[in-house]
Amino acid sequence: MTTATAAGLSRAATMIDLRRYPEAAALLAGIVATAPDLPRAWCLLARAQLGAGRGADAMRAAGRARALSPDDDWPCRLASTALVSLGRGAAAVAAAQQARQLAPGFWRSHVCLAQAALAAGDLALAGEAARAALAIDPQEPDVQFTAGKVALAGGEPGRARDHQQAALAIDPGHPGAVNELGRICLRERHPGPAAGYFLRAARAAPGVATFGRNTEVALARVAIRLIIPAAGAVAAGISLLALARLPAGPGLAIAAGLAALTCGYVWLVVRRLPRDGRRHLARMLRRRQWLATMGAVAALVAGLVAGVALLPGGLAAAGAAVLPAELVLIAALGARLLLTRLIRRSRRMLR
């Protein structure tokens, strides 16, 4: 190996540590083109391709490394991870088991097998591999992280949280552990805190698309929590007023109280989100037309019920006051949704 090649490999490894995966992959592609017999270069290339989300390319690079160094566990682990990304769980387990046979005392081999077994749906094998990794090195954050993933898959969110918090106690910046805490919160139906964890993970590892998708899921559930209970509370409360046929004066006062309570509920839910979470929520509500349409329909129902309860003319007056504005809003949302789909379709045709 020349001095220039060694320096290039060192620079590529640093880029991978900094999560600059596409740059590292480009650099390593040049190195393996001039020095195709270096297993470490192929392994680093596979690692960079995995980070860039190119599972098939990573699989090919790992295959070259395995051919050049059949007694090394690293190419087998990389191949297993690439196979997991390609959805080939059984093949990933086989590659991980080969890695464990080559390095039975190395915690990474057991962690790799646990992750592959999870992807294949074999919880028993995943649990056995996670316990073996914990027995070898419980102070390694990736070991605690993997044990937590296995516990959550096995329906033990409490134990999963303990493992992820142990991982963060060792490495406070571990994005995977932070993401898993978000998944635990989401499973326990706490989307606000979950969104905070997902945003924190996305800030720590901005190149990982999964963290961004998880943030969108959590914020969508936050939005539904804002729309459905708030509109339902207003509609249910005013329905009671309509059934009781209270006079307009007291009815308006009670309706104002219900509106204040609803605004307080919405404020409390939004307040629990971090500042960038509120910005993400606002952007998502603008992008996801179905959420806006749900809000418009809920407002229509609540407005009609309010009109029946409080306006002298009952349903006819409520319809005259509320329906035109709501129909215009729903028509605008529908037109926007149709226009967005047409633009996306035209872009696909241009490709």
Buried (B, 14 or more C-beta within 10 A) or exposed (E): EEEEBEEBBEBBBEBBEEBBBBBBBEBBBEBBEEBEEBBBBBBBBBBBBBBBBBBEBBBBBBBBBBEBBEEBBBBBBBBBBBBBBBEBBEBBBBBBBBBBEBBEEBBBBBBBBBBBBBBBEBBEBBBBBBBBBBEBBBEBBBBBBBBBBBBBBBEBBEBBBBBBEBBBEBBEEBBBBBBBBBBBBBEEEBBBBBBBBBBBBBBBBEBBEBBBEBBBBBBBBBBBBBBEBBBBBBBEBBBEBBEEEBEEEEBBEBBEEBBEBBEEBBEEBBEBBBEBBBEBBEEBBEEBBEBBBBBBBBBBBBBBBBBBBBBEEEEEBBBEBBBEEBEEBBEEBEEBBEEEEEEEEEEEEEE
